[in-house]
Amino acid sequence: MLAAIFLRENPGLRKSLAIAIGFAGVVLAVNPFGSSRQGDWIGYAACMVCVSCFSVNMVWSRVLTQTETPESLTVFSGIVLAIAGFGCMAWHAQPATPRLLLALLITGACCSTGSICFFIALRHTAASNVSQYHYTQLVTGAIVSYLAFHEIPTLSMVLGGSLIVGSGLYIAFLASRGA
């Protein structure tokens, strides 16, 4: 929606419907009214703030990729994240064990690679196309949770994930046809 308002990107009716179906898949997969505990709502609220900030970031990044390189945007984002992270760490510092350092290095490498790819994607396609693929984080998160922690996805996660993947593939199909 922000891309349509601020970037004047017109996703069209079919892509808008696919985006809405993908979002419905997210709601179905998360199932916030299923078996939530009191503390879950703090997580849901934090996720909504995260998504809102990320949406603004995506629209603004689409503007910046017209004049800046993906690498420079990644470096600057990393600097801002480091400053914010060090500020938060002052109140929640943990001893750095070798295992924690390795986990942080892997996380940093994944975030850096993802950021560079994100900025490259925004440079070459509409923000509404890129945003659709962020829904797949639920699906990949479920796969990683299963592989790493043996968590079985719920039925709502599988059904919602199916809607997410289906709508993402449909948007990719529309983009390949120039629609």
Backbone as CSV, one residue per row, in Angstrom:
resi,resn,N_x,N_y,N_z,CA_x,CA_y,CA_z,C_x,C_y,C_z
1,MET,0.821,-1.186,0.000,0.000,0.000,0.000,0.863,1.246,0.000
2,LEU,1.959,1.208,0.792,2.843,2.370,0.836,3.504,2.630,-0.517
3,ALA,3.857,1.562,-1.238,4.468,1.737,-2.558,3.498,2.410,-3.515
4,ALA,2.227,2.068,-3.428,1.227,2.702,-4.290,1.059,4.175,-3.930
5,ILE,1.097,4.484,-2.650,0.884,5.863,-2.205,2.112,6.736,-2.467
6,PHE,3.278,6.287,-2.023,4.459,7.144,-2.057,5.310,6.993,-3.312
7,LEU,5.320,5.811,-3.912,6.143,5.595,-5.101,5.315,5.624,-6.381
8,ARG,4.012,5.740,-6.215,3.093,5.758,-7.352,3.182,4.476,-8.185
9,GLU,3.515,3.375,-7.516,3.522,2.076,-8.176,2.089,1.572,-8.212
10,ASN,1.639,1.172,-9.375,0.289,0.650,-9.512,0.367,-0.868,-9.640
11,PRO,0.079,-1.581,-8.552,0.206,-3.033,-8.621,-0.863,-3.686,-9.493
12,GLY,-1.946,-3.026,-9.738,-3.022,-3.626,-10.515,-3.894,-4.515,-9.645
13,LEU,-5.056,-4.852,-10.171,-6.033,-5.612,-9.403,-5.551,-7.022,-9.084
14,ARG,-4.995,-7.740,-10.071,-4.591,-9.134,-9.837,-3.455,-9.219,-8.814
15,LYS,-2.452,-8.343,-8.929,-1.346,-8.371,-7.969,-1.830,-7.943,-6.586
16,SER,-2.721,-6.956,-6.527,-3.269,-6.514,-5.233,-4.028,-7.648,-4.550
17,LEU,-4.811,-8.391,-5.326,-5.528,-9.540,-4.759,-4.551,-10.614,-4.275
18,ALA,-3.498,-10.856,-5.049,-2.499,-11.848,-4.633,-1.795,-11.406,-3.351
19,ILE,-1.496,-10.112,-3.243,-0.870,-9.592,-2.025,-1.818,-9.770,-0.840
20,ALA,-3.100,-9.462,-1.042,-4.084,-9.628,0.031,-4.209,-11.095,0.443
21,ILE,-4.180,-12.001,-0.528,-4.253,-13.435,-0.218,-2.991,-13.875,0.531
22,GLY,-1.820,-13.359,0.122,-0.587,-13.667,0.845,-0.651,-13.184,2.278
23,PHE,-1.187,-11.984,2.486,-1.325,-11.473,3.846,-2.315,-12.314,4.645
24,ALA,-3.398,-12.732,3.999,-4.348,-13.621,4.678,-3.654,-14.925,5.082
25,GLY,-2.756,-15.395,4.231,-1.975,-16.585,4.569,-1.109,-16.361,5.796
26,VAL,-0.548,-15.156,5.919,0.261,-14.827,7.100,-0.603,-14.882,8.353
27,VAL,-1.777,-14.255,8.289,-2.672,-14.252,9.455,-3.093,-15.680,9.804
28,LEU,-3.419,-16.477,8.791,-3.809,-17.865,9.028,-2.650,-18.655,9.638
29,ALA,-1.448,-18.462,9.109,-0.282,-19.205,9.602,0.073,-18.818,11.032
30,VAL,0.002,-17.530,11.339,0.334,-17.071,12.694,-0.754,-17.478,13.680
31,ASN,-2.015,-17.455,13.213,-3.162,-17.859,14.023,-3.146,-17.178,15.396
32,PRO,-3.245,-15.843,15.418,-3.099,-15.126,16.692,-4.192,-15.414,17.707
33,PHE,-5.334,-15.931,17.281,-6.414,-16.200,18.223,-6.522,-17.678,18.564
34,GLY,-5.584,-18.478,18.059,-5.615,-19.915,18.291,-5.360,-20.280,19.733
35,SER,-4.128,-20.470,20.085,-3.788,-20.887,21.450,-2.775,-19.923,22.047
36,SER,-3.036,-18.644,21.884,-2.074,-17.658,22.364,-2.127,-17.527,23.880
37,ARG,-0.980,-17.240,24.419,-0.852,-16.974,25.846,-0.790,-15.458,26.025
38,GLN,-0.894,-15.005,27.247,-0.881,-13.566,27.530,0.368,-12.894,26.962
39,GLY,1.529,-13.487,27.144,2.777,-12.898,26.673,2.919,-12.874,25.159
40,ASP,2.161,-13.732,24.460,2.239,-13.759,23.002,1.858,-12.421,22.392
41,TRP,0.940,-11.698,23.029,0.480,-10.432,22.463,1.593,-9.402,22.434
42,ILE,2.545,-9.494,23.359,3.716,-8.607,23.301,4.514,-8.913,22.034
43,GLY,4.674,-10.192,21.739,5.362,-10.592,20.518,4.624,-10.155,19.268
44,TYR,3.286,-10.299,19.262,2.496,-9.866,18.108,2.611,-8.358,17.907
45,ALA,2.568,-7.605,19.009,2.700,-6.143,18.912,4.084,-5.774,18.380
46,ALA,5.116,-6.452,18.877,6.467,-6.184,18.390,6.580,-6.518,16.904
47,CYS,5.922,-7.592,16.485,5.926,-7.950,15.054,5.233,-6.889,14.219
48,MET,4.152,-6.330,14.701,3.446,-5.280,13.958,4.320,-4.031,13.828
49,VAL,5.022,-3.674,14.893,5.944,-2.533,14.817,7.059,-2.855,13.825
50,CYS,7.582,-4.078,13.893,8.633,-4.511,12.973,8.174,-4.411,11.524
51,VAL,6.992,-4.924,11.240,6.465,-4.903,9.873,6.237,-3.470,9.412
52,SER,5.717,-2.626,10.289,5.491,-1.228,9.924,6.809,-0.535,9.603
53,CYS,7.802,-0.723,10.467,9.116,-0.119,10.216,9.742,-0.680,8.946
54,PHE,9.603,-1.986,8.740,10.180,-2.598,7.552,9.498,-2.088,6.288
55,SER,8.192,-1.868,6.342,7.467,-1.359,5.178,7.937,0.039,4.804
56,VAL,8.093,0.890,5.806,8.618,2.233,5.545,10.037,2.128,4.999
57,ASN,10.845,1.235,5.583,12.212,1.012,5.110,12.222,0.566,3.656
58,MET,11.297,-0.304,3.286,11.263,-0.814,1.921,10.955,0.305,0.928
59,VAL,9.981,1.127,1.249,9.611,2.217,0.345,10.757,3.218,0.242
60,TRP,11.325,3.593,1.376,12.427,4.554,1.360,13.651,3.962,0.656
61,SER,13.908,2.689,0.866,15.050,2.036,0.211,14.861,2.000,-1.299
62,ARG,13.628,1.830,-1.752,13.355,1.837,-3.193,13.781,3.173,-3.799
63,VAL,13.537,4.260,-3.078,13.976,5.586,-3.527,15.503,5.661,-3.519
64,LEU,16.109,5.196,-2.434,17.567,5.302,-2.298,18.332,4.445,-3.303
65,THR,17.752,3.311,-3.713,18.480,2.443,-4.653,18.617,3.076,-6.033
66,GLN,17.901,4.154,-6.275,18.036,4.833,-7.562,19.336,5.617,-7.655
67,THR,19.894,5.989,-6.490,21.134,6.782,-6.493,22.280,6.118,-5.735
68,GLU,21.986,5.161,-4.867,23.010,4.531,-4.034,23.190,3.074,-4.434
69,THR,24.367,2.529,-4.146,24.625,1.121,-4.446,24.077,0.249,-3.314
70,PRO,23.745,-1.007,-3.617,23.295,-1.912,-2.553,24.341,-2.064,-1.441
71,GLU,25.607,-2.067,-1.821,26.673,-2.227,-0.819,26.719,-1.040,0.139
72,SER,26.595,0.185,-0.386,26.652,1.356,0.497,25.437,1.397,1.419
73,LEU,24.285,1.010,0.908,23.096,0.966,1.750,23.224,-0.101,2.835
74,THR,23.835,-1.229,2.499,24.044,-2.287,3.484,25.008,-1.833,4.567
75,VAL,26.098,-1.168,4.174,27.078,-0.679,5.157,26.429,0.339,6.084
76,PHE,25.716,1.295,5.519,25.085,2.317,6.359,24.048,1.694,7.290
77,SER,23.233,0.770,6.770,22.254,0.081,7.619,22.963,-0.661,8.746
78,GLY,24.085,-1.305,8.419,24.857,-2.018,9.428,25.401,-1.104,10.511
79,ILE,25.838,0.083,10.110,26.346,1.049,11.094,25.228,1.478,12.043
80,VAL,24.069,1.794,11.480,22.936,2.200,12.314,22.523,1.058,13.246
81,LEU,22.466,-0.176,12.705,22.123,-1.329,13.545,23.152,-1.543,14.647
82,ALA,24.421,-1.374,14.328,25.472,-1.553,15.340,25.343,-0.521,16.457
83,ILE,25.093,0.721,16.100,24.936,1.766,17.118,23.726,1.460,17.994
84,ALA,22.604,1.114,17.369,21.403,0.782,18.147,21.638,-0.464,18.994
85,GLY,22.291,-1.464,18.421,22.571,-2.695,19.156,23.493,-2.479,20.340
86,PHE,24.552,-1.697,20.130,25.450,-1.405,21.250,24.732,-0.618,22.333
87,GLY,23.824,0.271,21.924,23.047,1.022,22.914,22.166,0.108,23.748
88,CYS,21.508,-0.832,23.107,20.656,-1.784,23.840,21.484,-2.747,24.677
89,MET,22.652,-3.110,24.167,23.499,-4.059,24.870,24.003,-3.507,26.200
90,ALA,24.074,-2.194,26.323,24.545,-1.589,27.572,23.688,-2.034,28.757
91,TRP,22.401,-2.322,28.510,21.506,-2.749,29.585,21.330,-4.259,29.655
92,HIS,21.704,-4.959,28.598,21.466,-6.406,28.550,22.710,-7.169,28.095
93,ALA,23.863,-6.757,28.514,25.097,-7.390,28.053,25.199,-8.830,28.560
94,GLN,25.715,-9.704,27.698,25.954,-11.103,28.033,27.439,-11.390,27.790
95,PRO,28.025,-12.312,28.564,29.409,-12.681,28.282,29.505,-13.328,26.894
96,ALA,30.519,-12.984,26.154,30.694,-13.505,24.792,31.444,-14.831,24.839
97,THR,30.716,-15.919,24.700,31.319,-17.243,24.629,31.665,-17.539,23.167
98,PRO,32.557,-18.491,22.926,32.850,-18.834,21.520,31.606,-19.245,20.732
99,ARG,30.702,-19.984,21.359,29.480,-20.400,20.677,28.613,-19.192,20.327
100,LEU,28.496,-18.230,21.261,27.715,-17.025,21.000,28.353,-16.206,19.883
101,LEU,29.678,-16.075,19.907,30.370,-15.329,18.848,30.148,-15.971,17.483
102,LEU,30.209,-17.301,17.421,29.965,-17.994,16.160,28.530,-17.746,15.686
103,ALA,27.579,-17.841,16.599,26.179,-17.599,16.242,25.990,-16.163,15.751
104,LEU,26.627,-15.210,16.404,26.527,-13.812,15.984,27.176,-13.589,14.621
105,LEU,28.299,-14.241,14.362,28.945,-14.118,13.049,28.068,-14.705,11.941
106,ILE,27.479,-15.850,12.202,26.588,-16.456,11.202,25.375,-15.570,10.967
107,THR,24.800,-15.049,12.053,23.655,-14.144,11.930,24.030,-12.908,11.124
108,GLY,25.184,-12.331,11.430,25.644,-11.143,10.700,25.866,-11.421,9.224
109,ALA,26.451,-12.582,8.915,26.683,-12.941,7.511,25.356,-13.129,6.772
110,CYS,24.397,-13.790,7.417,23.078,-13.971,6.793,22.373,-12.630,6.603
111,CYS,22.427,-11.768,7.617,21.780,-10.459,7.508,22.430,-9.605,6.427
112,SER,23.757,-9.626,6.342,24.453,-8.838,5.326,24.110,-9.330,3.926
113,THR,24.150,-10.635,3.737,23.809,-11.206,2.427,22.363,-10.885,2.071
114,GLY,21.468,-11.055,3.030,20.059,-10.739,2.795,19.853,-9.264,2.473
115,SER,20.554,-8.383,3.166,20.411,-6.946,2.918,20.882,-6.570,1.520
116,ILE,22.019,-7.100,1.117,22.522,-6.801,-0.229,21.518,-7.285,-1.278
117,CYS,21.016,-8.499,-1.114,20.029,-9.026,-2.066,18.738,-8.206,-2.039
118,PHE,18.328,-7.764,-0.864,17.140,-6.929,-0.726,17.298,-5.631,-1.520
119,PHE,18.437,-4.956,-1.369,18.649,-3.694,-2.067,18.786,-3.912,-3.582
120,ILE,19.396,-5.020,-3.981,19.477,-5.337,-5.417,18.065,-5.569,-5.971
121,ALA,17.255,-6.305,-5.225,15.880,-6.563,-5.672,15.102,-5.263,-5.818
122,LEU,15.238,-4.370,-4.837,14.514,-3.101,-4.908,14.983,-2.230,-6.062
123,ARG,16.237,-2.373,-6.432,16.760,-1.586,-7.547,16.150,-2.053,-8.871
124,HIS,15.811,-3.341,-8.953,15.401,-3.915,-10.230,13.926,-4.262,-10.356
125,THR,13.153,-4.122,-9.290,11.723,-4.436,-9.391,10.941,-3.560,-8.425
126,ALA,9.647,-3.609,-8.526,8.769,-2.793,-7.695,8.807,-3.247,-6.241
127,ALA,8.608,-2.297,-5.349,8.588,-2.615,-3.919,7.471,-3.602,-3.596
128,SER,6.357,-3.523,-4.300,5.259,-4.465,-4.038,5.651,-5.892,-4.411
129,ASN,6.523,-6.070,-5.407,7.022,-7.412,-5.734,7.922,-7.930,-4.623
130,VAL,8.818,-7.076,-4.141,9.771,-7.488,-3.107,9.036,-7.796,-1.807
131,SER,8.063,-6.968,-1.454,7.371,-7.172,-0.180,6.646,-8.506,-0.140
132,GLN,6.121,-8.939,-1.262,5.404,-10.215,-1.311,6.307,-11.368,-0.876
133,TYR,7.562,-11.326,-1.268,8.456,-12.434,-0.947,8.889,-12.448,0.513
134,HIS,8.681,-11.358,1.222,8.987,-11.368,2.647,7.992,-12.206,3.426
135,TYR,6.828,-12.454,2.851,5.882,-13.368,3.491,6.496,-14.755,3.638
136,THR,7.391,-15.113,2.728,7.962,-16.461,2.764,8.844,-16.689,3.984
137,GLN,9.140,-15.641,4.748,9.902,-15.832,5.979,9.171,-16.773,6.922
138,LEU,7.851,-16.729,6.924,7.081,-17.668,7.741,7.345,-19.108,7.316
139,VAL,7.368,-19.319,6.014,7.562,-20.675,5.497,8.985,-21.155,5.784
140,THR,9.968,-20.327,5.454,11.353,-20.744,5.708,11.624,-20.860,7.203
141,GLY,10.998,-19.988,7.997,11.140,-20.094,9.455,10.584,-21.407,9.984
142,ALA,9.452,-21.827,9.430,8.862,-23.109,9.852,9.776,-24.269,9.468
143,ILE,10.367,-24.205,8.281,11.274,-25.279,7.841,12.505,-25.330,8.732
144,VAL,13.104,-24.170,9.006,14.291,-24.129,9.868,13.931,-24.580,11.286
145,SER,12.761,-24.165,11.786,12.337,-24.599,13.126,12.173,-26.109,13.192
146,TYR,11.666,-26.689,12.122,11.531,-28.144,12.098,12.898,-28.814,12.075
147,LEU,13.783,-28.327,11.205,15.103,-28.948,11.082,15.961,-28.748,12.325
148,ALA,15.904,-27.561,12.913,16.772,-27.262,14.058,16.174,-27.689,15.391
149,PHE,14.864,-27.513,15.564,14.250,-27.730,16.868,13.178,-28.821,16.864
150,HIS,12.965,-29.456,15.708,11.972,-30.519,15.568,10.558,-30.060,15.924
151,GLU,10.261,-28.777,15.649,8.915,-28.260,15.863,8.054,-28.613,14.647
152,ILE,6.953,-29.254,14.896,6.034,-29.660,13.828,5.125,-28.470,13.500
153,PRO,5.055,-28.075,12.218,4.137,-26.977,11.857,2.689,-27.378,12.110
154,THR,1.902,-26.406,12.552,0.477,-26.653,12.784,-0.260,-26.676,11.446
155,LEU,-1.499,-27.142,11.482,-2.318,-27.168,10.275,-2.515,-25.750,9.731
156,SER,-2.753,-24.784,10.638,-2.933,-23.404,10.170,-1.652,-22.869,9.545
157,MET,-0.489,-23.289,10.051,0.790,-22.867,9.459,0.934,-23.441,8.049
158,VAL,0.578,-24.694,7.880,0.689,-25.333,6.555,-0.285,-24.695,5.571
159,LEU,-1.545,-24.488,6.000,-2.527,-23.866,5.119,-2.146,-22.428,4.781
160,GLY,-1.743,-21.659,5.792,-1.311,-20.285,5.558,-0.079,-20.234,4.677
161,GLY,0.877,-21.128,4.934,2.077,-21.196,4.105,1.762,-21.512,2.655
162,SER,0.761,-22.351,2.447,0.337,-22.674,1.076,-0.207,-21.439,0.369
163,LEU,-0.996,-20.642,1.082,-1.498,-19.391,0.495,-0.351,-18.429,0.193
164,ILE,0.612,-18.359,1.103,1.757,-17.461,0.925,2.562,-17.867,-0.307
165,VAL,2.911,-19.130,-0.387,3.702,-19.617,-1.525,2.918,-19.460,-2.824
166,GLY,1.634,-19.815,-2.800,0.809,-19.692,-4.000,0.717,-18.259,-4.493
167,SER,0.499,-17.323,-3.573,0.390,-15.923,-3.999,1.736,-15.394,-4.481
168,GLY,2.820,-15.823,-3.845,4.153,-15.408,-4.308,4.457,-15.922,-5.701
169,LEU,4.105,-17.181,-5.951,4.319,-17.746,-7.287,3.443,-17.058,-8.330
170,TYR,2.230,-16.711,-7.938,1.339,-16.022,-8.871,1.893,-14.631,-9.222
171,ILE,2.416,-13.920,-8.226,3.010,-12.603,-8.498,4.242,-12.752,-9.382
172,ALA,5.037,-13.787,-9.143,6.203,-14.034,-10.009,5.742,-14.318,-11.435
173,PHE,4.667,-15.072,-11.580,4.104,-15.370,-12.896,3.641,-14.083,-13.581
174,LEU,2.930,-13.225,-12.824,2.479,-11.959,-13.399,3.666,-11.089,-13.809
175,ALA,4.705,-11.056,-12.979,5.879,-10.250,-13.303,6.578,-10.766,-14.544
176,SER,6.616,-12.097,-14.732,7.278,-12.665,-15.906,6.527,-12.350,-17.188
177,ARG,5.232,-12.090,-17.055,4.417,-11.754,-18.228,4.311,-10.245,-18.428
178,GLY,4.955,-9.484,-17.522,4.909,-8.033,-17.631,3.595,-7.434,-17.168
179,ALA,2.824,-8.203,-16.421,1.514,-7.712,-15.959,1.621,-6.984,-14.652
